[in-house]
């Protein structure tokens, strides 16, 4: 079925053609976007929209938690941090505290930036083995 919305088509194509690493990066970026939206809505006094945005961020964190392979020690450590982020989002949402949202965003930003570096390193390794024609 063809779509009349070119942006929606672009988004669908971006997701279906991305590597698992790129999809994880998209999740981090989406989580940060929703935390920022939640903070903006809180500042405007729009508590319903703040709640919706923060719940979307929580859903992304939950997805990140569920997809971890906890057979590795680093994954177990990441799980603890994801749980902390989720608790900050929940508490910040209940208490309407933007500082808690900022704390959660700081941790997600660190994960995102590290993940971006990993992707770049893997790409460099992948394409450094290709000989020029």
C-alpha positions in Angstrom: 0.0 0.0 0.0 1.4 3.3 -1.1 1.6 6.2 1.4 0.7 9.8 0.6 3.0 11.1 3.3 6.6 11.2 2.1 8.0 11.7 5.7 6.2 8.6 6.9 7.6 6.6 3.9 11.1 7.9 4.7 10.7 6.9 8.4 9.5 3.4 7.4 12.3 3.0 5.0 14.9 4.2 7.5 13.7 1.7 10.1 13.5 -1.3 7.7 16.9 -0.7 6.2 18.8 0.0 9.4 21.2 -2.3 11.1 20.4 -3.4 14.7 23.1 -1.0 15.9 21.4 1.9 14.0 18.0 0.9 15.4 19.4 1.1 19.0 20.8 4.5 18.2 17.3 5.5 17.0 15.8 4.3 20.2 18.3 6.4 22.3 17.5 9.5 20.2 13.7 8.8 20.5 14.0 8.5 24.2 15.9 11.8 24.5 13.3 13.5 22.2 10.4 12.4 24.4 12.2 13.4 27.6 12.8 16.9 26.1 9.1 17.0 25.1 8.1 16.0 28.6 10.2 18.8 30.1 8.8 21.4 27.6 5.2 20.3 28.4 5.9 20.5 32.1 7.2 24.0 31.7 4.1 25.0 29.9 1.9 23.4 32.6 0.5 20.8 30.3 0.6 17.8 32.6 -1.3 15.5 30.3 1.0 15.9 27.4 4.0 15.7 29.8 2.8 12.4 31.0 2.3 11.1 27.5 5.8 12.1 26.4 7.5 10.6 29.5 5.5 7.4 29.2 6.8 7.1 25.6 10.4 7.6 26.9 9.7 4.9 29.6 8.5 2.5 26.9 11.7 3.0 25.0 13.8 2.3 28.1 11.7 -0.8 28.8 12.4 -2.0 25.2 16.1 -1.4 25.7 16.0 -3.4 28.9 14.2 -6.3 27.3 16.6 -6.6 24.4 19.7 -6.8 26.6 21.7 -10.1 26.5 22.4 -10.3 30.2 24.9 -13.2 29.8 27.5 -10.4 29.7 28.7 -8.5 32.7 28.5 -5.2 30.9 24.8 -5.9 30.0 24.0 -6.5 33.7 25.6 -3.1 34.5 23.6 -1.5 31.7 20.4 -3.1 33.0 21.0 -1.5 36.4 21.4 1.9 34.8 18.3 1.5 32.6 16.4 0.6 35.8 17.7 3.8 37.4 16.7 5.9 34.3 13.2 4.3 34.4 12.8 5.1 38.1 13.9 8.8 37.5 11.4 9.1 34.7 8.6 7.6 36.9 9.5 9.7 39.9 10.0 12.9 37.8 6.6 12.3 36.2 4.9 11.8 39.5 6.6 14.7 41.2 6.7 17.0 38.2 10.4 17.4 38.7 12.4 18.4 35.6 15.7 17.7 37.4 14.9 14.0 37.4 14.1 14.1 33.7 17.5 15.8 33.2 19.3 13.1 35.2 17.7 10.4 33.1 18.5 12.3 29.9 22.2 12.6 31.0 22.5 8.8 31.3 20.7 8.1 28.0 22.9 10.7 26.3 26.0 8.9 27.6 24.7 5.6 26.2 23.8 7.2 22.9 27.2 8.9 22.5 29.0 5.7 23.3 26.8 3.7 21.0 27.4 6.1 18.2 31.2 5.7 18.7 30.8 1.9 18.5 28.9 2.2 15.3 31.6 4.5 13.8 34.4 2.2 14.9 32.7 -0.8 13.4 32.1 1.0 10.1 35.7 2.1 10.0 36.8 -1.6 10.5 34.3 -2.8 8.0 35.3 -0.5 5.2 39.0 -0.4 5.9 39.2 -4.0 4.7 37.7 -3.1 1.3 40.4 -2.5 -1.3 40.1 0.4 -3.7 39.4 -0.5 -7.3 
